[in-house]
Structure formats: structure tokens, C-alpha cells
Amino acid sequence: MTTTPAVAAVALLLLLAACAEEQNKPVTSGSTTTAPTQEGTMRLSSTAFQDQGKIPAEYTCDGAGVSPPLQISGIPEGAKTLVLIMDDPDAPSGTWDHWVAYDIEPTSEIPRDVGGVGTAGVNTSGGTGYDGPCPPSGTHRYVHRVYAVDTALGLAEGAGKAEVLEAIEGHILAEASLTGLYR
């Protein structure tokens, strides 16, 4: 079978288009889910648990209830602040917000038991700061998301997740997530 130059060129263009499309998809890698950025890929991970792995009791209501250590890599150069949100989409009454923090100075690490990072937003319990997993039944997913944004939000302490997400709309340079499980 003889391939004409036109057929070979079309095949090459289709292959290149498929490769370009594949590069723009989110990538799951080990303990992180990443999203493409202009400068590379931002990643969120933890030394306490792997993505889709069990969160140790130490970080829940069954333990000390302290926040887990988080590592952030690939923060884009233009990022002025970070936003951190942790929620439970499996809560019986709807998504339960466990941690909302914003105007965080760009950093590669949020330490264990941080106490406070950036400006504390309100969680569904009505408090500010980290509210550890405490599922009423079954295994729940706890999704940690970090957003790199090109501005400081300047919101007062105690803003809710919806207000924070509205404020970052149009300012997100990159985002990454890490999901832990707890029963």
C-alpha cells in the first residue's frame, strides 16, 4: 500500500492535534491532581496521606483534629496569593466546608497544625480555621483545593466559601486538588 504525501500530512496533523488536546487535560500523578498552567503544572500533596488515600485519625475528630501538612509546587510566577478550601461533598446535608483560607502568601508548604494560614474563612460549623473530618456515617471524601490567584482578595476574616470563590473568579492562574478519605 502506497501512502500519498497528502494522506501522510493529514495523519500527522491529526496526531499533533490529539497530542495537544492530551496536554491540556488535568493530570493525576501519585498523590496529586494537577491542572495545566502557562508556566507548568501546580501540584498539591501531603506527607500525611496519598491522593484518594485514608486520612490518618490524627487530622480528624477522632484524633487531635489538627490540619495535615500540605505541599504546593509549581505555583505560577504571577501568583499574588493562594486560596485553600477543604470540603466534604459526601455530607448528608450537602457539601460541608471544613477549611476556608485566603490571601495566603505564596508558599511551598502549609505546615501540620498550622493554626492559621492567611485570612481565615468561615466553615460550615460556624467557626474559622481547620475543622477536621468527622463523618456521621460511611466513608467520605475530603477534597483539598488550592488556587493560585493574581490578586489579594482583601476580604474580611470570616468570609464564606461562596464569597471567596466569587472573589477569585477571573483571577485564577492555576489550581490543584488532593482528596483524602475518612470513615
C-alpha positions as CSV (number, residue, x, y, z in Angstrom):
1,M,0.0,0.0,0.0
2,T,1.4,3.4,-1.0
3,T,0.8,6.5,1.2
4,T,0.5,9.8,-0.7
5,P,2.1,12.8,0.8
6,A,-1.3,14.4,1.4
7,V,-2.6,11.4,3.4
8,A,0.6,11.4,5.5
9,A,0.3,15.1,6.2
10,V,-3.3,14.7,7.3
11,A,-2.4,11.8,9.5
12,L,0.5,13.9,11.1
13,L,-1.9,16.8,11.7
14,L,-4.4,14.6,13.4
15,L,-1.7,13.1,15.6
16,L,-0.4,16.5,16.6
17,A,-3.9,17.7,17.4
18,A,-4.5,14.7,19.6
19,C,-1.2,15.3,21.5
20,A,-2.1,19.0,22.0
21,E,-5.5,18.0,23.4
22,E,-4.0,15.5,25.7
23,Q,-1.6,18.1,27.1
24,N,-4.4,20.3,28.2
25,K,-6.2,17.7,30.3
26,P,-5.7,17.6,34.1
27,V,-3.2,15.0,35.1
28,T,-3.4,12.7,38.1
29,S,0.0,11.8,39.4
30,G,0.7,9.8,42.5
31,S,-0.6,11.8,45.4
32,T,-1.8,14.8,43.5
33,T,-4.2,16.0,40.9
34,T,-2.8,18.8,38.8
35,A,-4.0,21.4,36.4
36,P,-2.0,22.8,33.5
37,T,-0.7,26.4,33.8
38,Q,1.2,28.6,31.5
39,E,4.5,28.0,33.4
40,G,4.0,24.3,34.1
41,T,1.8,22.4,36.5
42,M,0.8,23.2,40.0
43,R,0.6,20.3,42.4
44,L,-0.9,19.7,45.9
45,S,0.3,16.8,48.0
46,S,0.7,15.8,51.6
47,T,3.2,13.7,53.5
48,A,0.3,12.5,55.7
49,F,-1.8,10.7,53.0
50,Q,-1.8,10.0,49.3
51,D,-4.5,11.2,46.9
52,Q,-7.6,9.0,47.4
53,G,-5.9,7.5,50.5
54,K,-7.1,7.4,54.1
55,I,-6.6,10.5,56.2
56,P,-4.9,9.5,59.5
57,A,-7.1,9.9,62.6
58,E,-4.7,12.5,64.0
59,Y,-6.2,15.0,61.5
60,T,-9.8,14.2,62.4
61,C,-12.3,14.5,65.2
62,D,-11.1,11.0,66.3
63,G,-7.6,12.4,67.0
64,A,-6.0,15.7,67.7
65,G,-8.0,17.4,64.9
66,V,-5.0,19.3,63.6
67,S,-4.6,20.3,60.0
68,P,-2.4,18.0,57.8
69,P,0.8,19.2,56.3
70,L,0.4,20.3,52.6
71,Q,3.0,20.8,49.9
72,I,2.4,23.0,46.9
73,S,4.6,23.0,43.9
74,G,4.5,24.7,40.5
75,I,3.0,28.0,41.8
76,P,2.8,30.3,38.7
77,E,5.1,33.4,38.8
78,G,2.2,35.9,38.7
79,A,0.5,34.5,41.8
80,K,0.0,37.2,44.4
81,T,-1.9,34.9,46.9
82,L,-3.2,31.4,47.4
83,V,-6.7,30.3,48.4
84,L,-7.2,27.0,50.3
85,I,-10.6,25.2,50.5
86,M,-11.3,21.8,52.0
87,D,-14.8,20.4,51.8
88,D,-16.8,17.1,52.1
89,P,-19.1,16.6,49.1
90,D,-20.5,13.5,50.7
91,A,-22.1,15.1,53.8
92,P,-25.8,14.1,54.2
93,S,-27.0,17.8,54.3
94,G,-24.9,18.9,51.2
95,T,-21.3,19.9,50.8
96,W,-19.7,20.6,54.2
97,D,-16.9,23.2,54.3
98,H,-14.1,22.2,56.6
99,W,-11.5,24.8,55.9
100,V,-11.5,28.1,54.0
101,A,-8.4,30.3,54.0
102,Y,-7.5,33.1,51.6
103,D,-4.9,35.8,51.0
104,I,-2.2,33.2,51.8
105,E,1.3,34.4,50.8
106,P,2.5,32.0,48.0
107,T,4.4,29.2,49.8
108,S,5.5,25.7,49.0
109,E,4.3,24.3,52.4
110,I,1.5,24.7,54.8
111,P,2.7,23.0,57.9
112,R,0.9,20.5,60.1
113,D,-1.3,22.0,62.8
114,V,-0.8,25.4,61.2
115,G,-3.4,27.1,63.5
116,G,-4.0,29.9,61.0
117,V,-2.8,30.5,57.5
118,G,-3.7,33.6,55.5
119,T,-7.1,35.0,56.4
120,A,-9.5,32.5,57.9
121,G,-12.8,32.0,56.3
122,V,-15.9,30.5,58.0
123,N,-16.5,26.8,57.8
124,T,-19.9,25.1,57.9
125,S,-19.6,24.5,61.7
126,G,-19.7,28.3,62.0
127,G,-16.0,28.6,63.2
128,T,-12.9,29.8,61.4
129,G,-9.9,27.7,60.6
130,Y,-9.5,24.0,60.1
131,D,-12.4,21.7,61.1
132,G,-11.2,18.1,60.9
133,P,-13.1,15.3,59.2
134,C,-15.9,13.8,61.3
135,P,-18.3,11.8,59.0
136,P,-21.6,10.7,60.6
137,S,-21.6,7.5,58.6
138,G,-19.6,5.7,55.9
139,T,-16.5,6.8,54.1
140,H,-16.5,10.5,53.0
141,R,-14.2,12.3,50.5
142,Y,-12.4,15.4,51.8
143,V,-11.3,17.5,48.9
144,H,-8.4,20.0,49.5
145,R,-8.1,22.6,46.7
146,V,-5.5,25.3,46.3
147,Y,-5.9,28.1,43.9
148,A,-3.1,30.5,42.8
149,V,-4.7,33.9,42.1
150,D,-3.3,37.1,40.6
151,T,-4.6,39.4,43.3
152,A,-5.1,39.8,47.1
153,L,-8.8,39.4,47.9
154,G,-8.9,41.8,50.8
155,L,-12.0,40.2,52.2
156,A,-12.6,40.5,56.0
157,E,-11.9,37.5,58.2
158,G,-14.9,35.1,58.2
159,A,-15.9,35.2,54.5
160,G,-17.7,32.0,53.4
161,K,-16.6,29.7,50.6
162,A,-19.1,31.1,48.1
163,E,-17.9,34.6,48.7
164,V,-14.3,33.6,48.3
165,L,-15.0,31.6,45.1
166,E,-16.9,34.6,43.7
167,A,-13.9,36.9,44.5
168,I,-11.4,34.7,42.7
169,E,-13.5,34.3,39.6
170,G,-11.4,35.6,36.7
171,H,-8.2,35.7,38.8
172,I,-7.3,32.0,39.0
173,L,-3.9,31.3,37.4
174,A,-3.8,27.6,38.5
175,E,-5.4,25.2,40.8
176,A,-4.7,21.7,42.2
177,S,-6.5,19.3,44.4
178,L,-5.8,16.4,46.8
179,T,-8.6,14.1,48.1
180,G,-8.4,12.2,51.3
181,L,-10.8,9.6,52.6
182,Y,-12.1,9.1,56.1
183,R,-14.6,6.8,57.8
